[in-house]
Amino acid sequence: MDEQEYQARKEDPSLKLFVVLTKASKTISDLVQHDMTNYGLNPTEFALLELLYHRGEQPLQKIGERILLTSGSITYVVNNLEKKGFLTRNPSDTDRRVTYAEITSKGRELLNKIFPEHWKAIERILSGLDEEEKIQAIELIKKLGIHAEQK
């Protein structure tokens, strides 16, 4: 790379944006995950319960896609949550290859209790932006993600 190309690349904010996005994402994620552990759940357990709480029963095979887990990890997390009484497995009536995970009343009570506080924690963590800035950030980051997926 010659000096002129190096200077042109230095002017390009792509690398800086990548670093800033990565650092901000890690910091925010770490803070949110720390909040989750205050409730006696690891982040994966929390994410799975939250999915079932908001979306209803889900096929075990699809959960990994929704919360980005491997099938082996899903089994481990489902086993743990089932032992704690927060979810049950329900075989499909129409396809014996499919098993659903469903949140129990105990799991729903837990989420009813902790989710409002967790939401407040997320609001505090993201309070560096006002509402309009958050909406702009959502649109810009979405646009960036969609474009990146096409590459």
ABEGO torsion letter per residue (X at the ends): XBAAAAAAAAABAAAAAAAAAAAAAAAAAAAAAAAAAAAGBBAAAAAAAAAAAAAEBBBAAAAAAAAGBBAAAAAAAAAAAAAAGABBBBBBAABAABBBBBBBAAAAAAAAAAAAAAAAAAAAAAAABBAAAAAAAAAAAAAAAAAAAAX
